[in-house]
Amino acid sequence: MRLYSGQLNPAQRFPFCFFMRKISSLFRAALALFVIVLIGACTATKPVANPKLLVLGHAGSGFFTPISPFNFRPPSSWRGIRRALLRGADGVEIDLQLARDSVVMLYHDQQLENSSTGTGCVSERTAAELTALRYRGGWPYDWIQKERPITFDTVLARFGRLPNFPNIHLDLHEDDQCLPVGRQHERVPLLIRQIARSLARYRVPPSNVLLVTQEPSTVRLARAALPGVRIGLEIASDEFAFGLKVAKTERVRTVVLDADRVTPEQTAQAHAAGLTVVVFGGRSAKDIRRILASQPDEIEADNVKRLLIMQGRGK
């Protein structure tokens, strides 16, 4: 008895093989689609390298942090500065204050007890007293670090021995909390003059310096005392529109913005006004990616290593 007539097609003769080929084709198509989607996602989130981006260490290597990364180096300490430069940073941002005997010191906090073995304000101690203190970060940082505050002249002398003088951003800490209200800025003119003398003494290239202030009055003082030095106005993100107007009025060339709140729109507005944009902060990959998306010209990073890797400049 004939159960069928005519020629059978492959699917009828070998149904299992035909089924497996169909599954294989579907799997390959699904895999290809997955790869395309994955590549698209990676391309969308990967920051675009900016060969002109200036990378600086924020307060040297940032602040005491327990993880991502572990940092035991005090802010604006020599060890933190040196580490940032060894990582490949183009320079460093450092915090400057005036000691009682008119010596310019590197120190971040107003109150000495916040991060050192001293008490009171930097302005109440001589340079000799300040350099005898030790930084204090608590456990476990103080098991490793034994840093002491240093003078601005000390840093410039050490920079002068390097093959190339690094870029330096000088963040002025102008509010002297140990002076009465209304007089807290009265030593700023002296601070500016002392900085000018030190830069001249060590023949620092003016083009390598950015002086950062929040005060329009300081902008005018610095312009007179430091010809050729770039001046940056730090603007609070919630006062950006007003700050940008002040920057234009004072004819500064640079605005300095906080990494926590900077937006691409703010950077675009500053660029449209002919201003260079500096952003300070940024430690995690997510934070740095967000900062890079705002397209600044310079970043003072808390994590120089991560930023350089993301820009294809580090290992």
Sequence and secondary structure as in RCSB ss.txt:
>XXXX:A:sequence
MRLYSGQLNPAQRFPFCFFMRKISSLFRAALALFVIVLIGACTATKPVANPKLLVLGHAGSGFFTPISPFNFRPP
SSWRGIRRALLRGADGVEIDLQLARDSVVMLYHDQQLENSSTGTGCVSERTAAELTALRYRGGWPYDWIQKERPI
TFDTVLARFGRLPNFPNIHLDLHEDDQCLPVGRQHERVPLLIRQIARSLARYRVPPSNVLLVTQEPSTVRLARAA
LPGVRIGLEIASDEFAFGLKVAKTERVRTVVLDADRVTPEQTAQAHAAGLTVVVFGGRSAKDIRRILASQPDEIE
ADNVKRLLIMQGRGK
>XXXX:A:secstr
  S  S   HHHH HHHHHHHHHHHHHHHHHHHHHHHHHHHHHHHS    TT EEEEETTT S BSSSS B S T
T HHHHHHHHHHT SEEEEEEEE TTS EEE S SBGGGTBS  SBGGGS HHHHHTS B   TTHHHH      
BHHHHHHHHTTSSS  EEEEEE    TTS TT TTTTHHHHHHHHHHHHHHTT  GGGEEEEES HHHHHHHHHH
STT EEEEE  GGGHHHHHHHHHHHT SEEEEETTT  HHHHHHHHHTT EEEEE   SHHHHHHHHHT  SEEE
ES HHHHHHHTTS  
